[in-house]
Amino acid sequence: MSRRRAVRRPRRVQVSFWRRGEPTSYAGYTTNISMTGMFIATNSPMAGGTRIRIEVVDRDRGFMIEGVVAHARKIRSDLARVSQSGMGVRFLTVEELIRELIPAALGQTEPIPPPSSPPDTVMLTELEMPESPAAPPPSPAAPVFEPIPEPPPAPTPYPPRPAPQPVGEGSFSVHFTSPEEFLEVYRRDILQGGLFVSTRHPARIQEAVMVELYPPIEHAAPILLRARVVQRFEPHSGDAGGLNLLSGMGLELLDLPALVEKLQPIVHRLRE
């Protein structure tokens, strides 16, 4: 009797997903989910074998994961009441992601050889101390004189550390394609004090940056905000030669109350 590797459970959670190497996101929701994959109901299913990045949002919780489309189905609009379009996605494991980064290093690890001679000092904790009677004092022996080693050369002084970068050295911009996208990012990310900026040149961790938000309103002035980099995803070439979907940086927004106050008029206008 066959058994599934992981039990699938019915669960409806909002998701967004991206095709590898493309910035455009698509919306959907899960119909079931397990420890190894999920089925996403969407009107934009990807072909089998497509590598995608998925963002799962469940109220104030969520996560991002990369996966591969295992199977997909596209239902005509006249059959939507009978079935639904969607795709089954298998999650990529940590081992698979690491294999992409260092494919040459896997399978070539050699065991660490034992030391050629016993160490000079062995430190034991109380739990490791053997319970044996104290050994008798050693008998006197003739002293052994060893040559005095030459003193090691003086260490080379380290070069001075570079001065910290001034605030606002990095400048980035974020554009929105529709009011719905702006309102979703505002509710999901900005109100939680964060923002993800897709860029091929992410700033360094803990570096302060300036970001210009361009609302999806004609002739609207950009909103300038200050943030600190807390996550950094380096761009690298994938199997198809395109950029990975994690190319960018996660930001912690600074002075969040003032930023929300600036954005409130725009949010009210877009909701009308």
MIVEXZA-778420 format. One record per residue (C-alpha): residue number from 1; residue in one letter; x, y, z. Coordinates in steps of 0.001 Angstrom, whole numbers, always signed. Layout:
BEGIN
   num   residuo        c1        c2        c3
   NUM         a         X         Y         Z
...
END
This chain:
BEGIN
   num   residuo        c1        c2        c3
     1         m        +0        +0        +0
     2         s     +1503     +3347     -1069
     3         r     +1897     +6159     +1401
     4         r     +2421     +9846      +710
     5         r     +5674    +11395     +1801
     6         a     +3782    +14247     +3461
     7         v      +132    +14633     +4416
     8         r     -1685    +17324     +2450
     9         r     -4127    +19413     +4461
    10         p     -6787    +21781     +3117
    11         r     -5744    +25368     +3770
    12         r     -6652    +28588     +1948
    13         v     -3884    +31180     +2206
    14         q     -3145    +34127       -86
    15         v       +58    +33828     -2129
    16         s     +2019    +35766     -4729
    17         f     +4488    +34065     -7063
    18         w     +7115    +35064     -9593
    19         r     +8622    +33190    -12520
    20         r    +12385    +32864    -12209
    21         g    +14139    +35801    -13842
    22         e    +10970    +37957    -14208
    23         p     +9842    +40833    -11944
    24         t     +6095    +40425    -12671
    25         s     +4127    +38825     -9830
    26         y      +938    +36751    -10059
    27         a     -1758    +36248     -7432
    28         g     -3380    +33076     -6183
    29         y     -4317    +31104     -3092
    30         t     -3562    +27664     -1719
    31         t     -6172    +24914     -1669
    32         n     -3975    +22429      +195
    33         i      -484    +22468     +1642
    34         s     +2004    +20004     +3099
    35         m     +5570    +20034     +4386
    36         t     +6875    +19420      +852
    37         g     +4559    +21378     -1427
    38         m     +1206    +23042     -2099
    39         f     -1465    +23435     -4746
    40         i     -1999    +27034     -5869
    41         a     -5311    +28007     -7437
    42         t     -4610    +30741     -9991
    43         n     -5696    +31934    -13396
    44         s     -2008    +32175    -14385
    45         p      -565    +28683    -13834
    46         m     +3031    +28106    -14955
    47         a     +4163    +25195    -17086
    48         g     +5533    +22083    -15430
    49         g     +9200    +22354    -14508
    50         t     +9077    +26159    -14094
    51         r    +11145    +27521    -11196
    52         i     +9134    +30030     -9130
    53         r     +9461    +32038     -5958
    54         i     +6403    +32054     -3666
    55         e     +5421    +34551      -972
    56         v     +2840    +33217     +1480
    57         v      +870    +35799     +3495
    58         d     -1379    +34804     +6405
    59         r     -2384    +37922     +8341
    60         d      +703    +38998    +10285
    61         r     +2611    +35812     +9443
    62         g     +4236    +34682     +6238
    63         f     +7330    +33378     +4513
    64         m     +9048    +33149     +1145
    65         i    +10133    +29908      -486
    66         e    +11343    +28704     -3848
    67         g     +9782    +25782     -5659
    68         v     +9284    +23959     -8951
    69         v     +5940    +23463    -10700
    70         a     +5246    +19715    -10646
    71         h     +2023    +19827    -12683
    72         a      -403    +22476    -13905
    73         r     -3868    +22716    -15410
    74         k     -5574    +25560    -17288
    75         i     -9387    +25455    -17215
    76         r    -11515    +27278    -19780
    77         s    -13751    +30007    -18400
    78         d    -16928    +28070    -19280
    79         l    -15735    +25162    -17093
    80         a    -14680    +27306    -14107
    81         r    -17660    +26098    -12066
    82         v    -16633    +22475    -12499
    83         s    -12915    +22800    -11786
    84         q    -10299    +25506    -11273
    85         s     -7021    +26432    -12877
    86         g     -3901    +26009    -10822
    87         m      -639    +24191    -10309
    88         g     +1011    +21812     -7890
    89         v     +4344    +23098     -6565
    90         r     +7136    +21132     -4926
    91         f     +9246    +23097     -2430
    92         l    +12989    +23133     -3040
    93         t    +15005    +21828       -97
    94         v    +17965    +23575     +1494
    95         e    +20249    +20923        +9
    96         e    +19006    +21693     -3517
    97         l    +19522    +25444     -3051
    98         i    +23022    +24953     -1653
    99         r    +23839    +22619     -4550
   100         e    +23166    +25499     -6930
   101         l    +25619    +27736     -5099
   102         i    +28500    +25294     -4712
   103         p    +27935    +22416     -7168
   104         a    +31659    +21659     -7431
   105         a    +32145    +21329     -3684
   106         l    +29468    +18704     -3065
   107         g    +30561    +15083     -3096
   108         q    +34232    +15971     -2643
   109         t    +34358    +16394     +1109
   110         e    +37074    +14321     +2747
   111         p    +37073    +13250     +6419
   112         i    +39288    +15280     +8698
   113         p    +42440    +13209     +9399
   114         p    +43426    +12544    +13039
   115         p    +46242    +14687    +14470
   116         s    +49761    +13342    +13899
   117         s    +50658    +13767    +17576
   118         p    +48586    +14138    +20746
   119         p    +47802    +17710    +21759
   120         d    +49887    +19401    +24406
   121         t    +46913    +20027    +26695
   122         v    +43626    +18162    +27164
   123         m    +40823    +20015    +28985
   124         l    +38050    +17893    +30551
   125         t    +34817    +19057    +32128
   126         e    +33534    +17563    +35371
   127         l    +31272    +15188    +33426
   128         e    +34220    +13946    +31357
   129         m    +36649    +13399    +34260
   130         p    +37346     +9680    +34807
   131         e    +36463     +8309    +38242
   132         s    +39756     +6693    +39232
   133         p    +41975     +6994    +42275
   134         a    +44662     +9620    +42220
   135         a    +47870     +8399    +40663
   136         p    +50993     +8309    +42855
   137         p    +53434    +11180    +42411
   138         p    +55979    +10509    +39665
   139         s    +59412     +9414    +40662
   140         p    +62144    +12006    +40217
   141         a    +63862    +11814    +36894
   142         a    +66763    +13519    +35305
   143         p    +65787    +16941    +33901
   144         v    +65408    +17183    +30150
   145         f    +66594    +20378    +28559
   146         e    +64937    +21453    +25325
   147         p    +66243    +24179    +23008
   148         i    +64544    +27536    +23469
   149         p    +62598    +28301    +20285
   150         e    +63202    +31556    +18540
   151         p    +60549    +34196    +19203
   152         p    +57972    +34484    +16424
   153         p    +58174    +37549    +14172
   154         a    +56166    +40570    +15226
   155         p    +52671    +40479    +13729
   156         t    +51941    +42804    +10868
   157         p    +49616    +45562    +12059
   158         y    +46143    +45467    +10606
   159         p    +45244    +48271     +8203
   160         p    +42858    +50840     +9643
   161         r    +39174    +50010     +9245
   162         p    +37315    +52156     +6729
   163         a    +35102    +54866     +8135
   164         p    +31350    +54057     +8182
   165         q    +29447    +55108     +5090
   166         p    +27356    +58251     +5457
   167         v    +23603    +57915     +5783
   168         g    +21793    +58151     +2490
   169         e    +24719    +57121      +265
   170         g    +22608    +54444     -1427
   171         s    +19522    +55669     -3281
   172         f    +16815    +53416     -4751
   173         s    +13357    +53813     -6244
   174         v    +10224    +51662     -6121
   175         h     +7466    +51949     -8750
   176         f     +3996    +50385     -8672
   177         t     +2098    +49160    -11702
   178         s     -1398    +49511    -10226
   179         p     -3280    +50885     -7186
   180         e     -3967    +47318     -6065
   181         e      -246    +46539     -5937
   182         f      +492    +49722     -3960
   183         l     -2295    +49034     -1424
   184         e     -1162    +45424     -1017
   185         v     +2472    +46420      -348
   186         y     +1273    +49144     +2025
   187         r      -899    +46742     +4044
   188         r     +1405    +43721     +3952
   189         d     +4860    +45310     +4279
   190         i     +4965    +49033     +5043
   191         l     +2548    +48933     +7997
   192         q     +4698    +46124     +9435
   193         g     +7803    +48331     +9183
   194         g     +9442    +46617     +6219
   195         l     +9839    +46748     +2448
   196         f    +11495    +44570      -207
   197         v    +13339    +46376     -3013
   198         s    +14202    +44365     -6118
   199         t    +17583    +45479     -7445
   200         r    +20696    +44022     -9083
   201         h    +22892    +46121     -6775
   202         p    +21666    +45674     -3184
   203         a    +23321    +47722      -447
   204         r    +25290    +46159     +2397
   205         i    +23733    +44757     +5572
   206         q    +23019    +47512     +8171
   207         e    +23683    +50240     +5593
   208         a    +21244    +53158     +5671
   209         v    +19609    +53912     +2319
   210         m    +17127    +56362      +833
   211         v    +14147    +55053     -1144
   212         e    +11776    +56973     -3409
   213         l     +8256    +55505     -3517
   214         y     +6355    +56432     -6691
   215         p     +2584    +56082     -6064
   216         p      +469    +54894     -9036
   217         i     -1065    +58369     -9403
   218         e      -387    +60544    -12415
   219         h     +1991    +63458    -11699
   220         a     +2252    +62437     -8016
   221         a     +5523    +63413     -6332
   222         p     +7625    +60525     -4972
   223         i     +7618    +59838     -1236
   224         l    +11140    +59841      +219
   225         l    +11851    +57433     +3086
   226         r    +14860    +56279     +5094
   227         a    +15545    +52613     +5776
   228         r    +18190    +50171     +6970
   229         v    +19209    +47006     +5100
   230         v    +18452    +43870     +7152
   231         q    +18502    +41242     +4365
   232         r    +20588    +41064     +1220
   233         f    +20160    +38715     -1719
   234         e    +23074    +38687     -4156
   235         p    +22226    +38359     -7858
   236         h    +23663    +35259     -9513
   237         s    +23120    +33509    -12811
   238         g    +20615    +30686    -12868
   239         d    +20357    +27641    -15058
   240         a    +18779    +29683    -17859
   241         g    +21264    +32527    -17548
   242         g    +18788    +34931    -15911
   243         l    +18952    +36613    -12532
   244         n    +17667    +34774     -9489
   245         l    +14330    +35929     -8100
   246         l    +15836    +36885     -4738
   247         s    +18018    +39619     -6186
   248         g    +17364    +42602     -3945
   249         m    +17250    +43585      -286
   250         g    +14883    +43578     +2662
   251         l    +14609    +46928     +4452
   252         e    +13641    +48018     +7947
   253         l    +11802    +51334     +7650
   254         l    +13008    +54156     +9877
   255         d    +10638    +56754    +11379
   256         l     +7618    +54614    +10494
   257         p     +4904    +56872    +12064
   258         a     +5987    +59856     +9969
   259         l     +6056    +57719     +6809
   260         v     +2557    +56327     +7434
   261         e     +1276    +59881     +7962
   262         k     +2691    +60886     +4558
   263         l     +1129    +57890     +2833
   264         q     -2346    +58149     +4400
   265         p     -3702    +60723     +1871
   266         i     -2494    +58561     -1023
   267         v     -4036    +55411      +490
   268         h     -7410    +57154     +1009
   269         r     -7360    +58466     -2566
   270         l     -6600    +55050     -4065
   271         r     -9334    +53371     -2008
   272         e    -12041    +55736     -3248
END
